[in-house]
């Protein structure tokens, strides 16, 4: 790669991809939304998770197809650029940056909230700066360090979640609120499909990041085989985990109105089923999930910036640089770390609204990329390809459009403002679309 002073090394296998994806998604996300979604769906959170898992799997299949065809760093940016043109690819990549570069900031903000609650005498900025510094150093040190750390972080979260489920089952059979296992969380006489879809639109946030591992294609062994397998496993494992955990929680508390704080339902449930000791362990799991997600998000964001820098649509000397020893885009990692420090000045509601627009843009255009690739190459494809290259991505796109409609006004306004800035930059870069954006030359597949 002649634009950098180093090159990526292929060291990642399927297990590494899966753990990085799960870390980005954060298994503990299941606890963040339980109370709110239970209230919205009248006690059918697991059923909403079934809906969103099925819907996300269609988009996961689209990512898998695209990475087989274009096994390069850049994810949705690369796929859109190669199928629909470099100009539109830039705008999709620019929009997707909202998801990638602001998620580390959100995790830093969450770390500050969690730790400030436990240590009120320590200024909140200390925790934010400390987390950003830790994940930045770990990412600079190389992909192996990030993978090893995230594997441990995910395993710890899963262990805490397993203990949570065991204590919940115990309470179902021995506590005052439980009535034994029941199918009611999945189906009851008063179930409403419209409410289930409303819950699913909220729970879609639990799956943000399953696609981020596609940015690591150039660091993966046999990416055409391992990345698609990893993406599908991430979505399947994440969905199954979310469904299982919320099933037992919903059986124990079919009506969350009995809890003191619906938004903080999970920590309250942790205290009720395991006392103060388990609540402390549960809080530790939440903190570890923030650290893991921030680490994985910074890893992915730096690779997306590298792909755009290597092309030259961002300044190549900085964004297209790889450290010759550590084989990491060191300037991009530091840049993401500096942006994450904006957590010092933002609140959680404002910060969260920034990422949805970028994620849904990426999902939409990956599904579109699959369809356009099919229509350009259908003469060379099998007759059965119509199902997997058109019908499947259409279903995935239809659900993403529904999620677009559910976005709050702040997310839409900020997202289109960000898109407008990217469009102005593209106009300058292409001299009013008179020349094509610069592009790194790959061997055609």
Protein Blocks (a to p, Z undefined) as FASTA:
>chain_A
ZZbcbdcddfbdfklmmmmmmmmnopmlmmmmmmmmmmmnnopammmmmmmmmmmmmmmm
mmmmmmmmmmcehijmmmmmmmnojklmmmmmmmmmmmmmmmmmmmmmmmmmmmmmmmmm
bcfklmmmmmmmmmmmmmmnojklmmmmmmmmmmmmmmmmmmmmmmmmmmmmmmmkbgbj
afklmocfkbcfklmmmmmmmmmmmmgojlmmmmmmmmcghkllmmmmmmmmmmmmmmmm
mmmmmmmmmmmmmplklpmblklmmmmmmmmmnojmlmmmmmmmmmmmmmmmmmmmmmmm
mmmmmmmmmnopacfklmmpccfklopafklmmmmmmmmmmmmmccfklmmmmmmmmmmm
mmmmmmmmmmmmmmmmmmmpcfklmmmmmmmmmmmmmmmmmmmmmpcfklmmmmmmmmmm
mmmmmmmmnnoolaccdddddddZZ
